[in-house]
């Protein structure tokens, strides 16, 4: 049996047809989903890319790996497993078609072949990655094998091929919905984007009348077109496996590393930070013609650490204690309906902002460890059943519920920290990485002065020194 990961960066679940989207972004993925297993509530425990993939390959959450931020301070905890290395020891031939090792050396680990088709500064589409993928599968493959394939198409900047651009937008984006992108132009996440990225789109779009792109729906359409491009890439890989006669005996995981914030619904434009579901809820589809019954949907909440546990379980090996995830196979086979997360997930980031989120099926609680440049309140609470878009913070109108959930959050976080032998909450002590740039561009100091901003206290742990956040309170 072979295992293939097709990881699609910045792919949010709700932009795929099999997750309810009404635009034709994913016809081929949808066809696989109809014959495979769809996990409706799969989440990244940490964002964005580097910490998310570290969690995927270790089967551990960020508190255990120590990697809580993109371009963060620390390498993964050496006590954690590394799935490619585990598979290599089990006589799997391991190959990665990716470029993450350009940024962090641990992404080389365990791969017999590491194929990087990307040059620094370039944003090749999935077909460039697939050219090398198809070559390996056709000429170099030995079985059994584990392949990790990383597509970047929906990642900012969205620069799809013209054929897909025209499928998702008609009209003149320079004269439509004028003013809708003003907040983006005032505070772009990356300073060069209005000229480089938007400038390129403007050159490619026919018959424009205005001086700049004005319609936010146009940029969202370009995201959809990039998802459609990735769908073509998935088709190429699956058809290659079929031509080689190995599709039936290959377990394919199709998933997002993290999601994407699009048109400023949470004050975030075309980027992947924040702990709203648009950024942490990602697709997870398992497709294995020989080994899984098709047409099943799983409603139980699952997380990235479950992926490594699933592969290890599938090979008949005991999942190590340092793996935080549990196998998704019983869920995928319909043998159980609830996951080991006990209806509550925790996720965090320390890249653009320092925050924790606790998610249940009914509520999302977001706790900030320091002020962020979006000027969000210290505590946010959303009713996911009444407000799935997380647009209305109900903290002020629900004091008792907020206290109850904060107490639950504190107890859960404290337990997680103590179980991993940690003396401090790393989200309170690590500090921002990429987010420092935005503070600097806005002429604001980092760490930010609190100026009366009162965050929720970090839970006290035995023998712990005061955190940076607590010291400044």
N, C-alpha and C positions, 0 to 999 in steps of 0.2 A: 504494500500500500504506500502511496506517495501523499505528501502534504504540500499544498500550495497556499500561501498567503497572498492575497491581492489587497493591499492596503491603499486606500485612496485618501490622500491628504485633504483636509479641510472639507470633507463631505458630510453635510448634515443629513440626518435621516429623512427629514420631511421634504426633501427635494427629489425623492425617488418615487416613481409610480407605485411600487409595492408598499410604500409607506403612506400612500394617500395623495401624492401630488398629482395635480390634474394636467400638467404639461408633459410632453413626451421626452423626458430627459433620459430615461433608462429602459428602453424596450427590451434589450437583451438581458440586463440584470433582472428585470421583472420576470422574464421567462424562466431564469434559473430559480428565482424565488418561488415561483409557482410549483416547481418540482423539488424544491429543497425545504430548508427550515429557516424561517424568518424570526429573529429575536426582536420583538417590538420595543423593548426597553433596555437597550444596551448603552452603557455609559463609559466615558473616559474618566478614570479616577484622578487624573492630573492633566493639565494642558500647558503649553501646546506640544509641538512635534517631538522634541528630544526627550522630555520626561515621559510623554505618552508611549513612545516606542520602547523606552527603557522598561516601563511597566509591562508592556506586551511580551518582551523577550524574557523577563525575569519571572513573570507570573506574580509579581509583588507590587503592592501599592507604594506611593512615594515615601511614606514614613519608613518603610523597610529598605527601599533602594537608596534613599538619601538624595535622589535626583528630583527636585521639586520645581525646577525652572529651566527654561530654554537658555543655553549659555550660562548655566549655573556654576556654583563653586565646586561641586563635588562629583567624583566618579561613583558608579554604582557600588553599593556595599558588596565586598568580595564574598560574603557568605551567601549571597543570592545565587541561584542557578542562572544559567544563560541558555535558553532553549536550543539555539543552533549547536552549541557545544555538546549539550546532552544528546541531541540527535546524531551528531557526528560520532560520539562514543558508541552509539547503538548501530554503527555501520551505515548510517544514512549519508548519502552524498548531499552536501549542503551548498546552496548557491543563493546569493543575494544580488538583485539588480536594483541598485539604489545608489544614493550619494551621501547618506547620513555620516559615513565614516570620514568624509571631508571635514566634518565639524567636530565629531567626538570619536576618539579612536576605539572605544569599546564596541562600536557597531561593526567592526571587522570580525570580532571574536566568533569563533566556531564555524566560519564559512570557509569551505574548501575553495570556492570561487566567489570573488567579490567583483562584480561587473558594474562599473560606473560610467554611464553614457553622457553624463552632464558635465559641462564645463562651467566653472564659476561664473556667475553672472548671467548664465543662460537659463531659459525656462522651456526646455524641450517638452513636447507633448508626449503622451503615452506611447505613441508609435515609435519614437526614438528608443524608448526603453524596451518595447516589444521586439524591435529588430534584433537586439542582442538576446532577448529571451527566447525567441523562436530559433535563433542560431544555436543556442545552448541546448534547447530541448531536442533539436533535430540532429545535431552532430556530436554533442559532448555528453549528453545525459546518460547516466548509469542509475540503475534502480536498486533499492528504493531511494528516493530523493526528497529533500525538503527545499522548496523554493520560496524565497521572500521577494515579492515584487512590489515596488512602491511607485504609485502614480501621483503626480503633482498637479494635474490639470485644474481642479477647482481652487487651488491655492492662489492667493493674490500674487501678481496681477492677473486678472482674467483676460486672456488674449486668445480666444478660440479661432479656429479656422473659419474662413468666410462662409463656407457651406452651412455651418451650424449657427453662425451669427444671424444669418437671414431667416433661419427657421424659428427664431425665438423673439425677433423684434422687427417691426415695420414702422416706418415713419422717420421723422427728423429729431434725433435726441438733443439737438441744440436749440430747438424752438418749442419743445414739448415739456410740460411740467416745469417751467422755468422757476428757478429758485429752490427746487427741491434738494439740490446738492449744495446749497450755500453752507450748511454746517460742515460738510466735508471739506470744502475749499478753505473755510476759515481755520480748520484744525485737522489737516490730513494726518493719518497715522504715520506715513512716511513722507517727508517733505517734497521729494522729487516726483511723487505720483501724479499730481495734476498735470505736469508737463510731459513726463516720460510715458506713463501708462495711459492716461486719458488722451495725451497727444497722439499716441500711436493709434488708439481706437478712432480718434477723430479723422486721422488720415485714411483709415481703412473704410470708413463708413461713407456711402455715396450721397452726393447731392445735399450736403448740409448747408444751412443758411446762416447759422449763428457762429460766434467766435469760440464757443467752448461747449462741452457737453453739459446739459442742464437736467436731464431726466434721470432720476435715480432708478427708475424701472428699467432703463436701458442697461445700466451696470448690472442689475440683478439678472437681466436676460443674458448677459455675457457669462455670468456664473452658471446659469442653466445650460448654456451652450458648452461650457467646459465640462459639466457633468455628462452631457451627451457625448463628448469626446472620450471621456473615461469609459463610458459604456461601450463604445467601439473598441477600446483597448481590451476590455474584459472579453469581448467576443473573440478577438484575435487569439488570446491565450487559450480560451476554452476550445476553439476550433483546432488549434494546433495540438492540444492534448488528444482531441478526438482523432485527428489524422494519424497521430502516432499510436493509436490503439490503446491508450492508457487512461482515458477519461473515466471509465467506470470504476477504476481502482485508484482514483485520486480524490482525496478530500480537499475541497476548496473552501477557504474562508474568504469572504468578501466583506470588508469593513472599512469604516472611516477611522483615521487616527484621532481626529477631533472634528468638531463642526466648524461653523463660520457664522459670524455676525454680518449682516448684510446692510440694510438701508437705515441704520441709525435708530432702530427700535429701542435700544438700551443706551443710546448715546455712543455706540460703537459702530464705526463705518468700515465695512469690507476688511475685517480682520478676525482673528481667532483668539480673543481673550474674553474674559468674563465667564461666569459660571451659570449662565442661563442655559436652558435645554438646547437652544439653537447652537450652542457651542460644545456642550458635553454629551448630548444624545446623538449617537451615530448609528448608521446601519450595521447590522451583523447578520450575514446570511451564510449558512453552511450548506454546501452542495456536494453530495456524494452518492451517485446513482447506485452503487453496489451496497452501500452500508447504511443509508438512512432512508426511511420512508419519506416521500415527498408531500408537499402541500400542507405542512404544519406550521402554525404560528405559536410562538412562546411569549406569554405576557409577563412572566416573572422577570424581575430586574437582574441584569447581569453586567459585568464589568470586564475591562481588558485583562486583568489578571486571570480570568477564567479561561482565556484562550490557551495559554501554556498548559494549564492543568488539564484541559480537554485533550490536547495532543498526547501528553504523558499517559493519561488514563487510556486513551485509545490504543497505545502500544502495550498495554497490560502491565505498566509499571506503577509503583506506588508514588503518589504525588508527595514530594518532600514537604516537611513542615514549614520551610522558609517560603513556600508558595502560598500567597494569600488567597488565590482563586481556588475554585472547585470546578470539576468537570461539568461541562454543559451537555454531555452526552445523554444523561437521564432525561433532561428537559427536551433535547432534540428528538429523542425516541418516544416521547410521550409517557415515560415511566414515572414522572413526577411533575408537579405544577408549580412548586415554589422553590426559590433559590436559597442558598445558605446566607444571603445578605439580610435575611429576616426583615424584608420590606423597608430597609433603610440603607442608603448609600452615602458615602462621604467622598467629596472631590475637592480639589484645591488648585491654586496657582500662585506662583511667586515670580512671574515674568513681567507682566504689565501692571499687575496689581496684586496685593497680598490678601488673599481671601480664602475662606473655607465655605463650602456649601454642604448642607445636609438635606438629602432628598428622600421623601417618602412617596408613595403613590398619590398622596393628597396634597402635600405641601413641599415647598422649597424654602429653606432658611439659608440666607447668605450672611456671613459674619466677616467683617473687614478687620484686619489687624492694624491698619494704618490708613490715613486719608489717601484717596486716589484722585488723579487729575480729572476724572469724570465727575467728581464731587458727589458721589453716591453716599447715602447715609450709612452709619456704622452697621446697622442691622436691616436686612430686607427680608420680607416674608411674602410669599405668593401662594394663593390658592390655585393649585394646578388643575383642579376639576372645573372651577368657574372661570379661570384665567390662564389657559394653557400657554399663552404667549408671554406670561410673566410681565405684564405691563402695569399692574396696579399693586403697589406696595401696601399691604394691609396691616403693617406693624402698629400704627397709631390707633387703629380702630379695634385692635384685638390684643389688648395688653395681657390678658390671662393666657391666651393661646401662645403668645410670643414667649412669655416666661416659661411655660411648660416645655416648649420646643428648645429654648436656650438651655434649660436644665438637662434635657435629653442630649443635646449636642455636647455639652460639657462632659457629661458622664461617658459618652461614647468616645469622644476624643481623648479624654484622660485614660480610658481603658486601652485604646489603641497605642498611645504613647508608652504606657507602662509595659504592655505586652512586648513591645519592641525594644525595651530598655532605654528609652529616650528620656532625657531630663527636661527638655524644652520643646515647645512647638516650633518646628522649623519655619513655618509660614510667618511666625512672629519674629524670627531671628535672622533668616536668610537675607531678606531685603530684595528689592527688585533688581532685575537684570536689564532687559530691554526698556522697561518703563522709565528708567532714569532719563532716557533721551527725551521723552515727552515733557517731563518736568523741566529739563534744561531748556527746551525749545519754548516753553511757556514762560521762561524767566522765573521759575519757582525753584526753591532749594529742595534737595533730597538728601537725607530723609525729610519728609515734609513736617513743618511745625504743626502742632496739634491745634493751637489757637481755640481752645474750648471744645474741640472735637473729642468726644468721649466714646471710645470703643468698648465693646464687650470684653471683660477681663479674660486673660489667658488662664486656663485652669492651673492651679498650683500643684506641683509635683514634688515629692519628697526629694530633698537634696538639690533642687533646681535653683539656679541663679535667676534673678529677674530678667525677663526678656527685654529686648530693646523697646518694644511697644509699651511694656509695663513701666519701664524706667522713665519713659517720657510722659507717662500719664499724669 
